[in-house]
């Protein structure tokens, strides 16, 4: 992965974390590794532990989220969530996987945040 792409992704995660904090989430971890798998953001709110996958894109694609989380990536995320829950003794019934998509419109230098719950 190029440094530019990595920096862009880190910027997107910063935007997502700021959004989550403004909306009452408490951030527990960022870029938490379970083996070779990574959880972008782990937060809590309303007695839930929420695992947030953050995707940052450079142009808005009409709000389409189809295919953003590939089957293998979704499986890897669920594996990492199970590992995190086991390590920190979290009841999986009180967890949720969310997706935050940051669409950066280069021409206007604006970002749109879309939050998808329980993906």
DAURMO-V485470 format. One line per field, one symbol per residue. ss: DSSP state (H for helix, E for strand, L for the rest). phi: phi as a letter, one per 30 degrees, with the letter a starting at -180 (. if undefined). burial: # if it has 24 or more other C-alpha atoms within 12 Angstrom, else .. A space follows every 10 residues. Layout:
# DAURMO-V485470
ss->???
phi->???
burial->???
This chain:
# DAURMO-V485470
ss->LLHHHHHHHH HHHHHHHHHH HHLLLEEEEE EEEELLEEEE EEEEELLEEE EEEEEEELLL LLLLLLLLLL HHHHHHHHHH HHHHHHHHLL LHHHEEEEEE EEEEELLLLE EEEEEELLL
phi->.ddddddddd dddddddddd ddcidcdcab hdcbiccbcd bbbbahiccc ccccccbcbd chidceidcd eddddddddd dddddddchc dddcbaccbc cccccedchb bcccccchd
burial->........#. .######.## ....####.. ##.....### ####...### #######..# ........#. ...#..#### #####..... ....###### ####...... .#####..#
